[in-house]
Amino acid sequence: MPRTAQPQDESPEDPAWLRKKLGALEKALRIIDVSACDEIINELQKRQWSPAIQKALEDIYQNILLFEFEEAIQIIGGVMDEFKSQYYKAK
């Protein structure tokens, strides 16, 4: 899916927005809301990400396509843990 240009008021990689979307994706996976998962994935794919985040997102997408929801949730948890550790390193 081609990426679209970023709105001018948003940075290409917004950690707070990504955490929010990953949290929503995790919730949708836990209740098996495929429609919500698809919508969130489409939103995530519209943005540019660092190679590490992009790889994690691709792994999440792949697991969702294979109906490996628990595996996708584990990857989301790993990304969220990484955000937490970066937050505490910055302090």
C-alpha positions as CSV (number, residue, x, y, z in Angstrom):
1,M,0.0,0.0,0.0
2,P,1.5,3.4,-0.9
3,R,2.3,5.8,1.8
4,T,0.7,9.3,1.6
5,A,2.3,12.6,2.5
6,Q,2.3,13.6,6.1
7,P,0.0,16.4,7.2
8,Q,2.1,19.4,7.8
9,D,1.4,19.7,11.5
10,E,2.5,16.1,12.2
11,S,6.0,14.7,12.4
12,P,6.7,11.6,10.5
13,E,7.1,9.6,13.6
14,D,4.9,10.5,16.6
15,P,5.5,8.2,19.5
16,A,2.4,9.3,21.5
17,W,0.2,8.7,18.4
18,L,1.9,5.3,17.8
19,R,1.4,4.2,21.4
20,K,-2.3,5.2,21.2
21,K,-2.8,3.3,17.9
22,L,-1.0,0.2,19.2
23,G,-3.0,0.2,22.3
24,A,-6.2,0.4,20.3
25,L,-4.9,-2.4,18.0
26,E,-4.1,-4.6,21.0
27,K,-7.6,-4.0,22.4
28,A,-9.2,-4.8,19.0
29,L,-7.1,-8.0,18.7
30,R,-8.2,-9.1,22.2
31,I,-11.8,-8.9,21.3
32,I,-11.2,-10.1,17.7
33,D,-12.6,-7.0,16.1
34,V,-11.2,-7.6,12.6
35,S,-12.8,-4.4,11.2
36,A,-11.2,-2.2,13.8
37,C,-7.8,-4.0,13.3
38,D,-8.0,-3.3,9.6
39,E,-8.9,0.4,10.2
40,I,-6.0,0.9,12.6
41,I,-3.5,-0.9,10.3
42,N,-4.5,1.3,7.4
43,E,-3.9,4.4,9.6
44,L,-0.5,3.0,10.7
45,Q,0.5,2.3,7.1
46,K,0.0,5.9,6.1
47,R,2.9,7.1,8.1
48,Q,6.7,6.9,7.8
49,W,8.5,4.9,10.5
50,S,12.0,4.2,11.6
51,P,13.3,0.9,10.3
52,A,12.9,-0.8,13.7
53,I,9.3,0.3,14.1
54,Q,8.5,-0.5,10.5
55,K,9.8,-4.1,11.0
56,A,7.8,-4.5,14.2
57,L,4.6,-3.3,12.4
58,E,5.3,-5.6,9.5
59,D,5.6,-8.5,11.9
60,I,2.3,-7.5,13.6
61,Y,0.5,-7.2,10.3
62,Q,1.9,-10.6,9.2
63,N,0.7,-12.3,12.4
64,I,-2.8,-10.7,12.0
65,L,-3.0,-12.0,8.4
66,L,-2.2,-15.5,9.8
67,F,-4.8,-15.1,12.6
68,E,-1.9,-15.3,15.1
69,F,-3.5,-12.6,17.3
70,E,-1.7,-13.6,20.5
71,E,1.7,-13.4,18.7
72,A,0.7,-9.9,17.3
73,I,-0.2,-8.9,20.9
74,Q,3.2,-10.0,22.2
75,I,4.9,-7.9,19.5
76,I,2.8,-4.9,20.4
77,G,3.8,-5.5,24.1
78,G,7.4,-5.5,23.1
79,V,7.1,-2.2,21.2
80,M,5.3,-0.6,24.1
81,D,8.0,-1.9,26.6
82,E,10.6,-0.3,24.3
83,F,8.8,3.0,24.5
84,K,8.7,2.8,28.3
85,S,12.4,2.1,28.5
86,Q,13.2,5.0,26.1
87,Y,11.1,7.3,28.2
88,Y,12.9,6.3,31.4
89,K,16.3,6.7,29.7
90,A,15.4,10.2,28.7
91,K,14.7,11.2,32.3
